[in-house]
């Protein structure tokens, strides 16, 4: 599983907007106390999407992307070297899993 939001990004938003005691219930599901609130609430999805649009890819997403690109380049080279399509098949499978992990889950 891939983290789509950096905890530092969410903490910075919480400090700017007066939300306190941020905690992560599960991956990519953030809760905090809203201003004047006595019960924690999930960080709104539209806020998370806005943060994501502003900040871009997390380190983990960049790492997965680069590994997919590098793996594909290596697979192309091995395909020519071994004269077999199997390295490309393996690269395709790895890339399919990587792209599927980029899909955002709405809580």
Backbone as a printed PyTorch tensor [residue, N CA C, xyz], in Angstrom:
tensor([[[  0.8390,  -1.1840,   0.0000],
         [  0.0000,   0.0000,   0.0000],
         [  0.8820,   1.2450,   0.0000]],

        [[  0.3610,   2.2680,  -0.6120],
         [  1.1240,   3.4930,  -0.8060],
         [  0.4570,   4.6430,  -0.0440]],

        [[  1.2800,   5.4630,   0.6040],
         [  0.7610,   6.6710,   1.2470],
         [  0.6320,   7.7680,   0.2050]],

        [[ -0.5680,   8.3400,   0.1010],
         [ -0.8070,   9.3890,  -0.8810],
         [ -0.6500,  10.7840,  -0.2970]],

        [[ -0.6010,  10.8710,   1.0320],
         [ -0.4750,  12.1580,   1.6930],
         [  0.6540,  12.0900,   2.7030]],

        [[  1.4570,  13.1220,   2.7520],
         [  2.5280,  13.2030,   3.7340],
         [  1.9420,  13.7220,   5.0460]],

        [[  2.3400,  13.1230,   6.1350],
         [  1.8410,  13.5430,   7.4440],
         [  2.2070,  15.0020,   7.7170]],

        [[  3.3550,  15.4430,   7.2470],
         [  3.7700,  16.8380,   7.4430],
         [  2.8170,  17.7940,   6.7220]],

        [[  2.3380,  17.4120,   5.5450],
         [  1.3940,  18.2560,   4.8120],
         [  0.1060,  18.4370,   5.6150]],

        [[ -0.3980,  17.3400,   6.1660],
         [ -1.6530,  17.3910,   6.9200],
         [ -1.4540,  18.1650,   8.2230]],

        [[ -0.3240,  17.9440,   8.8910],
         [ -0.0450,  18.6850,  10.1310],
         [  0.0250,  20.1850,   9.8710]],

        [[  0.6540,  20.5780,   8.7840],
         [  0.7510,  22.0020,   8.4410],
         [ -0.6420,  22.5850,   8.1910]],

        [[ -1.4970,  21.8480,   7.4790],
         [ -2.8550,  22.3360,   7.2460],
         [ -3.6160,  22.4730,   8.5560]],

        [[ -3.4580,  21.4920,   9.4370],
         [ -4.1550,  21.5330,  10.7290],
         [ -3.7230,  22.7610,  11.5390]],

        [[ -2.4320,  23.0430,  11.5620],
         [ -1.9530,  24.2130,  12.3020],
         [ -2.4750,  25.5030,  11.7000]],

        [[ -2.5260,  25.5890,  10.3690],
         [ -3.0260,  26.7960,   9.7050],
         [ -4.5100,  27.0170,   9.9520]],

        [[ -5.2750,  25.9370,  10.1140],
         [ -6.7250,  26.0410,  10.2170],
         [ -7.2700,  25.7790,  11.6190]],

        [[ -6.3920,  25.6300,  12.6100],
         [ -6.8270,  25.4930,  13.9960],
         [ -7.2780,  24.1100,  14.4160]],

        [[ -7.0190,  23.1000,  13.6130],
         [ -7.3500,  21.7320,  13.9980],
         [ -6.2390,  21.2110,  14.9030]],

        [[ -6.5790,  20.3990,  15.8980],
         [ -5.5870,  19.9390,  16.8720],
         [ -5.5990,  18.4150,  16.9980]],

        [[ -4.5400,  17.8970,  17.6020],
         [ -4.3920,  16.4720,  17.9370],
         [ -4.6420,  15.5450,  16.7450]],

        [[ -3.9110,  15.7770,  15.6910],
         [ -4.0280,  14.9570,  14.4840],
         [ -3.5800,  13.5320,  14.7690]],

        [[ -4.3430,  12.5570,  14.2720],
         [ -3.9070,  11.1640,  14.3410],
         [ -4.3770,  10.4360,  13.0830]],

        [[ -3.6950,   9.3480,  12.7800],
         [ -4.0050,   8.5590,  11.5830],
         [ -4.7200,   7.2950,  12.0400]],

        [[ -5.9740,   7.1790,  11.6410],
         [ -6.7600,   5.9990,  12.0080],
         [ -6.2540,   4.7700,  11.2610]],

        [[ -6.1050,   4.9330,   9.9600],
         [ -5.5130,   3.9130,   9.0860],
         [ -4.8890,   4.6530,   7.9200]],

        [[ -4.2600,   3.9570,   7.0390],
         [ -3.5290,   4.5910,   5.9410],
         [ -4.4220,   5.5820,   5.1840]],

        [[ -3.9130,   6.8130,   5.0380],
         [ -4.5810,   7.8950,   4.3110],
         [ -5.9450,   8.2690,   4.8830]],

        [[ -6.1500,   8.0380,   6.1800],
         [ -7.3930,   8.4040,   6.8500],
         [ -7.0260,   9.1900,   8.1030]],

        [[ -7.1340,  10.5180,   8.0310],
         [ -6.6440,  11.4000,   9.0830],
         [ -7.8060,  11.9910,   9.8780]],

        [[ -7.6440,  12.0360,  11.2070],
         [ -8.6480,  12.6000,  12.0960],
         [ -7.9940,  13.6590,  12.9670]],

        [[ -8.7830,  14.6670,  13.3400],
         [ -8.3040,  15.7040,  14.2490],
         [ -9.5120,  16.4070,  14.8590]],

        [[ -9.2420,  17.2060,  15.9030],
         [-10.2910,  17.9920,  16.5340],
         [-10.4290,  19.3120,  15.7770]],

        [[-11.6230,  19.6060,  15.2570],
         [-11.7990,  20.8900,  14.5700],
         [-11.7710,  22.0380,  15.5720]],

        [[-11.6480,  23.2730,  15.1120],
         [-11.6240,  24.4060,  16.0280],
         [-12.8920,  24.4400,  16.8900]],

        [[-12.7150,  24.4500,  18.1990],
         [-13.8370,  24.4840,  19.1320],
         [-14.5620,  23.1660,  19.2650]],

        [[-14.0740,  22.1060,  18.6370],
         [-14.7410,  20.8100,  18.6780],
         [-14.3330,  19.9900,  19.8870]],

        [[-15.2480,  19.1450,  20.3490],
         [-14.9520,  18.2630,  21.4830],
         [-14.8300,  16.8100,  21.0400]],

        [[-15.0320,  16.5750,  19.7570],
         [-14.9600,  15.2240,  19.2200],
         [-14.1580,  15.2640,  17.9270]],

        [[-13.2280,  14.3210,  17.7340],
         [-12.4360,  14.3610,  16.4930],
         [-13.3090,  14.0530,  15.2820]],

        [[-12.9250,  14.6610,  14.1680],
         [-13.6200,  14.4370,  12.9050],
         [-12.5880,  14.1150,  11.8390]],

        [[-12.9960,  13.3760,  10.8060],
         [-12.0380,  13.1260,   9.7140],
         [-11.7290,  14.4230,   8.9790]],

        [[-10.4900,  14.5370,   8.5240],
         [-10.1290,  15.6810,   7.6930],
         [-10.9550,  15.5550,   6.4120]],

        [[-11.6630,  16.6020,   6.0020],
         [-12.5360,  16.4880,   4.8180],
         [-11.7720,  16.0580,   3.5660]],

        [[-12.4380,  15.2480,   2.7650],
         [-11.8230,  14.7000,   1.5520],
         [-11.4370,  15.8170,   0.5870]],

        [[-12.2850,  16.8410,   0.4800],
         [-11.9560,  17.9300,  -0.4440],
         [-10.7040,  18.6800,   0.0080]],

        [[-10.4650,  18.7500,   1.3050],
         [ -9.2380,  19.3670,   1.8160],
         [ -8.0350,  18.5060,   1.4560]],

        [[ -8.1610,  17.1870,   1.6510],
         [ -7.0650,  16.2760,   1.3060],
         [ -6.7380,  16.3530,  -0.1780]],

        [[ -7.7660,  16.4180,  -1.0060],
         [ -7.5300,  16.5180,  -2.4580],
         [ -6.8610,  17.8420,  -2.8150]],

        [[ -7.2560,  18.9180,  -2.1350],
         [ -6.6250,  20.2180,  -2.3750],
         [ -5.1590,  20.2190,  -1.9820]],

        [[ -4.8540,  19.5980,  -0.8460],
         [ -3.4620,  19.4890,  -0.4060],
         [ -2.6660,  18.6690,  -1.4110]],

        [[ -3.2510,  17.5780,  -1.8730],
         [ -2.5770,  16.7050,  -2.8380],
         [ -2.3160,  17.4480,  -4.1550]],

        [[ -3.2980,  18.2310,  -4.6020],
         [ -3.1370,  18.9870,  -5.8490],
         [ -2.0440,  20.0440,  -5.7070]],

        [[ -1.9370,  20.6210,  -4.5290],
         [ -0.9370,  21.6670,  -4.3040],
         [  0.4670,  21.0900,  -4.1450]],

        [[  0.5910,  20.0050,  -3.3970],
         [  1.9100,  19.4670,  -3.0470],
         [  2.4610,  18.4700,  -4.0510]],

        [[  1.6030,  17.7630,  -4.7770],
         [  2.0890,  16.7940,  -5.7680],
         [  2.2960,  15.4070,  -5.1810]],

        [[  3.3230,  14.7290,  -5.6530],
         [  3.5910,  13.3490,  -5.2490],
         [  4.3790,  13.2860,  -3.9440]],

        [[  4.0730,  12.2800,  -3.1370],
         [  4.8590,  12.0340,  -1.9280],
         [  6.1600,  11.3420,  -2.3200]],

        [[  7.0750,  11.2420,  -1.3550],
         [  8.3480,  10.5590,  -1.6110],
         [  8.0960,   9.1150,  -2.0200]],

        [[  7.1620,   8.4560,  -1.3470],
         [  6.8660,   7.0530,  -1.6420],
         [  6.3060,   6.8920,  -3.0570]],

        [[  5.4420,   7.8130,  -3.4850],
         [  4.9050,   7.7470,  -4.8410],
         [  5.9980,   7.9750,  -5.8840]],

        [[  6.8940,   8.9030,  -5.5930],
         [  8.0160,   9.1370,  -6.5210],
         [  8.9090,   7.9080,  -6.6170]],

        [[  9.1540,   7.2600,  -5.4770],
         [  9.9880,   6.0590,  -5.4590],
         [  9.3640,   4.9460,  -6.2990]],

        [[  8.0600,   4.7010,  -6.1270],
         [  7.3740,   3.6820,  -6.9150],
         [  7.3980,   4.0300,  -8.4000]],

        [[  7.1880,   5.3090,  -8.7220],
         [  7.1930,   5.7250, -10.1290],
         [  8.5550,   5.5010, -10.7670]],

        [[  9.5900,   5.9250, -10.0810],
         [ 10.9450,   5.7600, -10.6240],
         [ 11.3120,   4.2860, -10.7620]],

        [[ 10.9110,   3.4650,  -9.7950],
         [ 11.2210,   2.0350,  -9.8970],
         [ 10.4780,   1.4060, -11.0760]],

        [[  9.2630,   1.8710, -11.3590],
         [  8.5290,   1.3500, -12.5160],
         [  9.2190,   1.7350, -13.8170]],

        [[  9.6650,   2.9740, -13.9140],
         [ 10.3420,   3.4230, -15.1340],
         [ 11.6680,   2.6960, -15.3140]],

        [[ 12.4640,   2.6310, -14.2610],
         [ 13.7660,   1.9550, -14.3400],
         [ 13.5820,   0.4680, -14.6370]],

        [[ 12.5890,  -0.1570, -13.9790],
         [ 12.3130,  -1.5710, -14.2390],
         [ 11.9070,  -1.8350, -15.6700]],

        [[ 11.1390,  -0.9170, -16.2510],
         [ 10.7330,  -1.0760, -17.6510],
         [ 11.9210,  -0.9490, -18.5910]],

        [[ 12.7930,   0.0130, -18.3300],
         [ 13.9880,   0.1790, -19.1670],
         [ 14.8750,  -1.0630, -19.0950]],

        [[ 15.0690,  -1.5770, -17.9030],
         [ 15.8680,  -2.7960, -17.7400],
         [ 15.2010,  -3.9780, -18.4420]],

        [[ 13.8770,  -4.0630, -18.3460],
         [ 13.1550,  -5.1560, -19.0050],
         [ 13.3030,  -5.0850, -20.5200]],

        [[ 13.2730,  -3.8840, -21.0770],
         [ 13.4600,  -3.7410, -22.5310],
         [ 14.8530,  -4.2260, -22.9270]],

        [[ 15.8560,  -3.8310, -22.1530],
         [ 17.2220,  -4.2760, -22.4500],
         [ 17.3580,  -5.7880, -22.3460]],

        [[ 16.7960,  -6.3770, -21.2990],
         [ 16.8600,  -7.8280, -21.1350],
         [ 16.0650,  -8.5590, -22.2210]],

        [[ 14.9750,  -7.9470, -22.6790],
         [ 14.1920,  -8.5650, -23.7530],
         [ 15.0310,  -8.6980, -25.0190]],

        [[ 15.7530,  -7.6460, -25.3550],
         [ 16.6300,  -7.7340, -26.5330],
         [ 17.7960,  -8.6820, -26.2900]],

        [[ 18.3550,  -8.6440, -25.0970],
         [ 19.5230,  -9.4660, -24.8020],
         [ 19.1740, -10.9540, -24.8100]],

        [[ 18.0810, -11.3200, -24.1220],
         [ 17.6910, -12.7280, -24.0480],
         [ 16.8020, -13.1670, -25.2150]],

        [[ 16.3530, -12.2270, -26.0110],
         [ 15.4400, -12.4930, -27.1170],
         [ 14.2100, -13.2650, -26.6340]],

        [[ 13.6540, -12.7280, -25.5430],
         [ 12.4820, -13.3410, -24.9180],
         [ 11.5530, -12.2270, -24.4280]],

        [[ 10.2620, -12.4000, -24.5410],
         [  9.3360, -11.3630, -24.0780],
         [  9.0630, -11.4030, -22.5640]],

        [[  9.5950, -12.3800, -21.8650],
         [  9.2750, -12.5430, -20.4480],
         [  9.6770, -11.3430, -19.5770]],

        [[ 10.8350, -10.7100, -19.7950],
         [ 11.1280,  -9.5250, -18.9810],
         [ 10.0840,  -8.4170, -19.1480]],

        [[  9.5820,  -8.2430, -20.3580],
         [  8.5370,  -7.2420, -20.5690],
         [  7.2300,  -7.6410, -19.8910]],

        [[  6.9270,  -8.9210, -19.8870],
         [  5.7200,  -9.3960, -19.2110],
         [  5.8220,  -9.1140, -17.7110]],

        [[  6.9910,  -9.3910, -17.1320],
         [  7.1860,  -9.1200, -15.7070],
         [  7.1300,  -7.6210, -15.4120]],

        [[  7.7040,  -6.8190, -16.2930],
         [  7.6460,  -5.3680, -16.1160],
         [  6.2040,  -4.8730, -16.2190]],

        [[  5.4370,  -5.4330, -17.1450],
         [  4.0390,  -5.0480, -17.2740],
         [  3.2660,  -5.3790, -16.0010]],

        [[  3.5010,  -6.5530, -15.4310],
         [  2.8140,  -6.9420, -14.2000],
         [  3.1810,  -5.9970, -13.0460]],

        [[  4.4550,  -5.6970, -12.9200],
         [  4.8990,  -4.7740, -11.8660],
         [  4.2820,  -3.3890, -12.0630]],

        [[  4.2500,  -2.9050, -13.3050],
         [  3.6720,  -1.5910, -13.5860],
         [  2.1710,  -1.5670, -13.3380]],

        [[  1.4910,  -2.6650, -13.6110],
         [  0.0540,  -2.7370, -13.3470],
         [ -0.2280,  -2.6100, -11.8500]],

        [[  0.5670,  -3.2770, -11.0410],
         [  0.4080,  -3.1740,  -9.5870],
         [  0.7360,  -1.7560,  -9.1200]],

        [[  1.7710,  -1.1760,  -9.6730],
         [  2.1690,   0.1820,  -9.2910],
         [  1.0810,   1.1920,  -9.6320]],

        [[  0.5340,   1.1210, -10.8320],
         [ -0.5280,   2.0480, -11.2360],
         [ -1.7730,   1.8430, -10.3830]],

        [[ -2.0920,   0.6180, -10.0390],
         [ -3.2530,   0.3590,  -9.1890],
         [ -3.0840,   0.9860,  -7.8030]],

        [[ -1.8630,   1.0370,  -7.3110],
         [ -1.6160,   1.6520,  -6.0030],
         [ -1.7970,   3.1700,  -6.0260]],

        [[ -1.7100,   3.7690,  -7.1810],
         [ -1.9080,   5.2140,  -7.2940],
         [ -3.3720,   5.6250,  -7.1890]],

        [[ -4.2830,   4.6740,  -7.2910],
         [ -5.7130,   4.9680,  -7.2010],
         [ -6.0450,   5.4410,  -5.7850]],

        [[ -6.6240,   6.6310,  -5.6630],
         [ -6.9980,   7.1660,  -4.3650],
         [ -8.2550,   6.4930,  -3.8490]],

        [[ -8.2360,   6.1640,  -2.5610],
         [ -9.3950,   5.5450,  -1.9280],
         [-10.1750,   6.6330,  -1.2070]],

        [[-11.4510,   6.7200,  -1.4760],
         [-12.3000,   7.6640,  -0.7470],
         [-12.9160,   6.9390,   0.4450]],

        [[-12.7720,   7.5570,   1.6070],
         [-13.2750,   6.9280,   2.8340],
         [-14.7780,   7.0360,   2.9220]]])
